[in-house]
Amino acid sequence: MTGQDRGENNRPVVFLDFSHLGRHVTGIERVTIELFEKVVFPGADVRPVRAKGTLGMVLAQQVWLPFMALMHPGARFVFPGFPPSPLFAFARERVIHYVHDAFLITRPQDLSGKARIYMAWPFKRAVTRLRHFLTNSEKTRAELLPFVARDAAITLYRPKVQNVFGLDAVDRRHPRAPGSPIKIISMGTVEPRKNYRAAIAILDALRAAGAADAELHIVGRAGWGEDAALLRSAPGVTLHGYLDATDVKALFESADLYLCTSHDEGLGLPLLEVQFAGLPVVAPNARVFREALGASGVFIDPADPEAASRTIVDLVSWPSGRVEASHLAAENLERWNAAAEEDLARVRALLASPMDVPLTAVARESV
């Protein structure tokens, strides 16, 4: 470790790639903010690297950060958003890549052209060549294992769920108003991976089965693909785009349930965040959703809209269902956040470890 790489109080120097922050805020940006920007790592001298605009981000990620790795051979580099430049292969011992999900290599059919060019290839190269990774779930960790090198280590760093929208579950203590329309909420960028087509089919099945005024409200920007146009033309569907926290709060607290129909997620953070409103969460019967929701989840097969609609009708018709769902949501948030606190302690120890100790050795000792 060189003299210029010793931080204040002789702490290890850690460069954090925040070059993707400051644009629109999607799941990657929100997790970066919650897990790295807002968190204090007392044992490390953390130095954020930021950029302005898309060109600035690209230059920071592909040119400036590799140059900094050459100039600071005793520093570590953490990438909590985009994959690191392929040039970081020479510093594989000092790079930590936070992986949100593995769909860049497991679901290429769901990628936009930009994602294939700028993210998929660098991601695959990083996964197969680097030595240390952080993941947001056990599911993501399991998906990475077949691709990473034999000497790699993968450490869980699950986000602690914050009440970012100021949600309140007080109204869940009362039954729903008789005859009121079933109000369903979903959140996330409108793109093929979110499988909103299945959500439309479930809504259609609900409306055909007697809930003619059932509503589906989607919060999130329109991404690539034709799904946004399809949703705009679907009866009962409202696309809200981005909403501020006040509007999100009002929408969620007035809803009957949250619906997720995604083909795949690394975690699905919104499913946990909406539980501050006491909402029941209906999600695909898949490993990642069971991991996140535990006993609080209501699980369906999105490919069977009729069965899913019956599950939703039973859920909203259950007299004590709102109170029970609220209790289960609170218990699940407590369970998840306790695990996230343990993860944070491990990552703090990892970043504070002496530079002459390999990251993989520290990671394995902390598991």
Stockholm file with secondary structure:
# STOCKHOLM 1.0

chainA/1-367         MTGQDRGENNRPVVFLDFSHLGRHVTGIERVTIELFEKVVFPGADVRPVRAKGTLGMVLAQQVWLPFMALMHPGARFVFPGFPPSPLFAFARERVIHYVHDAFLITRPQDLSGKARIYMAWPFKRAVTRLRHFLTNSEKTRAELLPFVARDAAITLYRPKVQNVFGLDAVDRRHPRAPGSPIKIISMGTVEPRKNYRAAIAILDALRAAGAADAELHIVGRAGWGEDAALLRSAPGVTLHGYLDATDVKALFESADLYLCTSHDEGLGLPLLEVQFAGLPVVAPNARVFREALGASGVFIDPADPEAASRTIVDLVSWPSGRVEASHLAAENLERWNAAAEEDLARVRALLASPMDVPLTAVARESV
#=GR chainA/1-367 SS CCGGGBCGGGCBEEEEECTTTTSCCCHHHHHHIIIIISCCCTTSEEEEECCSHHHHHHHIIIIIHHHHHHHCTTCEEEESSSCCCGGGGGGGGGEEEEESCSHHHHCGGGCCHHHIIIIIHHHHHHHHHCSEEEESSHHHHHHHTTTSCTTCEEEECCCCCCCTTCCCCGGGGSCCCTTCCCEEEEESCBSGGGCHHHHHHHHHHHHHTTCTTCEEEEEBCBCSSSHHHHHHHSTTEEEEESCCHHHHHHHHHTCSEEECCCSCCSCCHHHHHGGGGTCCEEEESSHHHHHHHGGGEEEECTTCHHHHHHHHHHHHHCTTHHHHHHHHHHHHHHHHHHHHHHHHHHHHHHHHSCTTSCHHHHHHHHC
#=GC SS_cons         CCGGGBCGGGCBEEEEECTTTTSCCCHHHHHHIIIIISCCCTTSEEEEECCSHHHHHHHIIIIIHHHHHHHCTTCEEEESSSCCCGGGGGGGGGEEEEESCSHHHHCGGGCCHHHIIIIIHHHHHHHHHCSEEEESSHHHHHHHTTTSCTTCEEEECCCCCCCTTCCCCGGGGSCCCTTCCCEEEEESCBSGGGCHHHHHHHHHHHHHTTCTTCEEEEEBCBCSSSHHHHHHHSTTEEEEESCCHHHHHHHHHTCSEEECCCSCCSCCHHHHHGGGGTCCEEEESSHHHHHHHGGGEEEECTTCHHHHHHHHHHHHHCTTHHHHHHHHHHHHHHHHHHHHHHHHHHHHHHHHSCTTSCHHHHHHHHC
//
